[in-house]
Amino acid sequence: MRRAASFACAAVAALALPGAVMAQTYSRCNPLNSGSCPADTALGMSVNVDFTKGSVNSFAASGAPTYNSNGASFTVASGGDAPQLTSVFYIMFGRVEVTMKAAPGAGIVSSVVLQSDDLDEIDMEWLGAEPDQMQSNYFGKGQTTSYNRGEFHTVSGTQANWIKYTVDWTQDRIVWQAGDSVLRTLTVADAESNQYPQTPMQVKFGSWAGGDPATNAPGTVKWAEGPTDFSKGPFTMMVQSISITDYSTGKQYVYSNNSGSWQSIQAVGGKVNGNANGESGLTATATASTPDSSPSIVLSIPVGGIGTDKSPATATQTDFPWLDGVSATGGSIPSGWHINPNGRIARDNAGTALSVPIPSLLMVVLGHVAMGALALAVRI
């Protein structure tokens, strides 16, 4: 328990810093505050994405991730860089496995984040100044009323070695794992009151400069072990592959009320926990991490756990009807389309290699613009 206690004490110290920022998160429509939020696109299956073969259109890019034989690269070269990928789908309980190398560099943060529209969150983070450490954290409903949720875990060679990290999330517990070693288990009973993550999640991953004083508050810079010296860069996080299993089924997830409980989630065309037999054999008792008696990190970790790209690079979404320049944050996969097990979105009557000819959403938007112009002309 010393890790959690130290994490909490560090957070209290960070709160005393002027201008400490405790949130960098964003929700296009929070279902706890609105009854008209759009439904979340459900994965409802398993996908295995090999980024050594290039990008896939079920993940929206912001910043400028690149691809080569190592997989997807997320490079921070200057202030404001925060390249990342975000799934266009959501999972309602499930398993996420990421094989990756964390980025080096003081103040550089590599992040894998599961986050819901009502700001439930499960995090894995790696600081460039700590090559033999991983952090785990969770939040419920975006609340930061206490800071005893994070833990530090000794994981050797996070920047030099390809390591598979896993989050296994059910209605009863969350397990964080590195390789074959279970680092942490959080049960509902152990979580802070009303803070256990339990609503549909997107998957986001990338790198950012938490240690950049020009774009972050002092508390965040201190947590990230900055300041960041960009002259020593560039700093690159690499993701070889990601496997995601949705433990629920269906086409969409809908909040039936504003309670934020998993029981309030409706699976359209499927069932919450309808794929529960896809769960792994992980138990809720094993642990392999050893307490860090005096961790050097002082916490002011932002909710959201991942930066917002402010570089000149434009967010793009290829081969699928989302508008260029707009990060995909959900919405229904159009009728006649589906997600393949390799993570590509394709027509129902075509193979995985088919590209979308004309972004249908763009056509809809242009149609609305044209109708608006026509109506204006009539009034004139």
N, C-alpha and C positions, 0 to 999 in steps of 0.2 A: 504493500500500500504506500510505500515511501515515494514511489514515482508519482502517483496521483497527488499526494500531499504536496510534494515539491512543485508540481505543475500548478496547483492551486495557489500556493504561496507566491510563485513567480508571477502569476496573473495579477494578483492583488498589487504586487509591486509595480507591474506595468501600468495598471490603472492610474497610478499616481503621476505618470508621465503626462505632460501637457499634450493635448491633441491626440491622445491614443485612439486609434480607430479600431473599433471592435466589429465592424461589419463592412464587407465589400460585396455583399450578395445582391442578387436581383431576381425578382419573380415578375414575369409579365402580367400575371393575374393571380393574386393569392386567394384561393378558395375559402379561406377563413374570413375574408373581408368582403367577398363578392359572391353572389349566387349565380352569376352569369359567366363564369370562367369556361373556356372551351375544354372539351374532353382531352385527356392525354392519350397519345398514340401508344398502344400496348405492343411490346415485343411478342409476348405470348409464346415464346419458343426459345431455342438456343442458337447463338451465332458464334462462329469462330473466325476471327478476322486476322489474316496474315498481312501485316503492313509491309513486309519485305517485297510484296507483290504490288504495292502502291496503295492509293487511297480507295476508300469505299464511300458510297453516297448515303449511307445510313449514319454518317458522322459529319456534322457541319464544322467547318474550319473557321477560326478567327485568328488574326495574326497571319503568320506565314509558315506553317508546318511544311517540311520537305520530306521526300521519300527516297530511299536508296536500298541497297542490299541489307542494311542493318534494320530497316523498318522506318517508322516515322520519327523525325527529328524535330525537336522543339528548342529553338535557339534564341537565347537572350543575348543580344549584342550591344544594345543601347537602352537608355531610359525609355520606358513606356512599352517595351517589348513584352508580350505575354501570349505567345502562341499556344493554342489549345484546340482540342477536338471535343465536340459535344454530341452525344447521341440524339438522333431525332425521335427516338422511341423512349419509353419508360418501362421499368420493371416494377412489379408489385411483389416484393420479397424476391430473393434470388441470389445468384452467385456471380461474382466478377473476378476473373483471373487476368492479371496483367504481367507480361514478361518484359522487363525494362531495365535500363541503367539510369540512375539519377544523375542530375547535372551537378558539376562541381562549382565552386566559387562562393566566396563569402557573400551572404545576403541573397543568394539564388535559391529559390524554392521550387521543388518538383512536387506536383500534386496529383492525386487521383481522388476524385470527389463524387459521391452519390448525393444528389440533391433533389428535393421535391418542390412543387409549386408553393406549398405552404411552409417551405424552408426547414423541413426535416433534413438531416445531413449526416453522412458517414464519411470520414476523411482518412486518407493515408498521406503523409507528407514527409519529405526528405529535405534537409537543409544542406546546402553545398558545403558549409563549414564543418559538417558532421558526417564524414563518409561511412561511418560504421554505426549509424543510428537511423531508425524510422520512428515517426510519431503517429499515434492513432488518436482519433478524436470523434466526437459526435455532438450534434445539437438537435434540439426539438423546437420546431416552430420559430426558428430564428432567435430564440431567447438566449441571452448571455447573463442571466441573473447569478450564475455561479460558474466557477472555473476549476472544478475538480474533475473534469471529464477526460482530460487528455492524459496520455501516458507515453513514455519514451521506451524504446525497445532496442536492444543491441542486435544489429544485423551487420555482419562484416562485409565490407567490400561492395557497398550499394552503388558506387560509381564505376567500379572496375568490372563487375561481374553481371552477367545476365541472371536476374533472379525473378522467379514467379511469385507475385504477391496476390493474396486472395482475400476478398471480403465475402463471407457467407452470412446472409441476412434472412432471418425468419421472424415470425410474429413473436417468438419466445426469446431469441438471443441473436447476437452478432458475434462472429468470429473473425479476427484478423490473423492472417497467416503469412509467413515468408518461407518459401520452399516447402518443406515438409513439417516445419515447426509452427505450432500454434503460439502466437505472441500474446493474444488477449481474447478473453471472452466476456461479453457484457450481456447480462440477462435483463429482462424487464424489471425484475425485482431490484437489481443493482443500479439501474438507471435513476437519474434524478426524476422527481415527480413530474409526470406528463411530458417527459423529455425523450422517451424512447422513440426513435425514428420508425414510422409505420405507415407512410403514405407513398404513392408511386414516385419512383426516382429516375431521373436522367443520370447518365454517366458522363463525367467530364474529366479530362486529364490534360496536363501541359505544364509549362514552367513560367516563372515570373520572378521579377526582382523585388522581393519583399524588403530587401535591404537598401533600396534606392531612396534616399532622403527627399529627393525632388518629387516623388509621387506617393510616398507613404508617411504616415504619422510616426513620431519617435518610438511609440510602443511597438509598432509593427517592425520597424527597422531593428529594434533591439531583439525582438523574438527571432527574426531571421538571421541574426548574428551579422548584421551589416556594420558599416556601410558597404555597398557594392562598389568595387573598382572596375569599371567597364574596360579600362585599358588592359586588364588581365584576361579579358574574354576573347572570343565569344564563349558562352557557356551553354552546353547542349544536353538535354534529356532525350533519351532514345527509347522508343517503345517498339518492341519486335512484334508483339501480337497481343490480342485481347480476346477472351472468351467470356460470353455473358449468357447466363441461363435465367429466364424469367420463371419463377415458381408459380405464377398465375397464368391464366389463358384468356383469350379473347382478343378483340380488336381495339378497344378503348377502355380507359379507366376514368370513372366519373365520381366526383365527390357528391354524395347524396345529401350532405348537410355540412355545417361548419364546425363539427366537433374535432376534426383532425384525427379521428381514430381509424384503425384499419378496418373495423367493422362497418364504417360509413362508406367505404369504397366499393363501387359497383363495377364489375367487369362485364362490359357489353359484349355479348356473344361468347362468353366464357365464364370462368369462375375464379374468384380469389383463392389462391392455394390449389388451383386445379391441376398444377404440375408439381405438387409438393413432393412427389416421388422422384423428382429430379434433384432433390437435395443430396448433398454429399454425406459421407459417413462421419463427418466431423462431430466430435463430442463437445460438450460445454464444460469440460473439466480440465483438459490438458493445457499446459503452459510451458513455454520454453524461454521466456524472457527473464532476465535477471535485473533486479532493481538497480538503477543508476543512483548511487547514494548522494551524489551532489551534481546533478545535471547543470551544465553551463548555460542552458537556454533560459532566457527570461521571456515569458509568454505575453504576447498581445496578438495572438493568432486571430485573423479575421474570420468571422462566419462566412462561409462560401469557399474559404480555403484556397482560392485560386484567383489570380489577378485578372483585370480587365485590360485587354490589349488596346494601347493608345498609339501604336506604331502606324506609319503610313499604309501598311499592308491592309488590303480590303478583305473582309470576311467573304468567303465564297462557299457555294453549295453546288456541286457539279452533278449533272445527269439526273436531277430530281426537281420537281416543281416547288422549290422555295426561291425567293428572290435573292439575287446576288446582293451582297452587302448587308444582309439581315441574318443574324444567327438563328438557326432553326431551334425553336423552343417548343416543339410539339405540333399538334394538329393531326388530323386524320391522314393516313396514307390514302390517296385517291382510290376510288373503286376501280378494280381491274389491275391493281398493283399489289406486290407482296415483297416481304423481306426474305431473301435466300439465306441458307445456313452460313454462307461465306460473308454475310453482312451487306450484300448488294441488294438494292431495291430494283425490281424489274417488273415488266408486264406479266400478267398471269399466263399469257399464251406464248411467252418467249423464254429464251435461255438467259443465263446470268450476264451474258456479254452485251445485251441490248442496251443502248443508250436511249434516254428519253429525247424524242425529237424536238418538242417545243414545250418549255415549262408551262404546264397547265395553269398553275397559280398566276403566272405572269399574264396569261391570256384573260383570266378572270379579272385581274386588277385592271388591265387595259380596257376590258369591257365595261367595268364600272366607271372608269375615267371617261370613256366615250359617251356613255349614257348620261353622265353628269354634264358633259359639254353640250350634248343635245338638249337636255332640259334647260340649261342656261340660255341657249340660243332661242328656244321657244319663248322663254320669259321675256327676252330682249325684243 
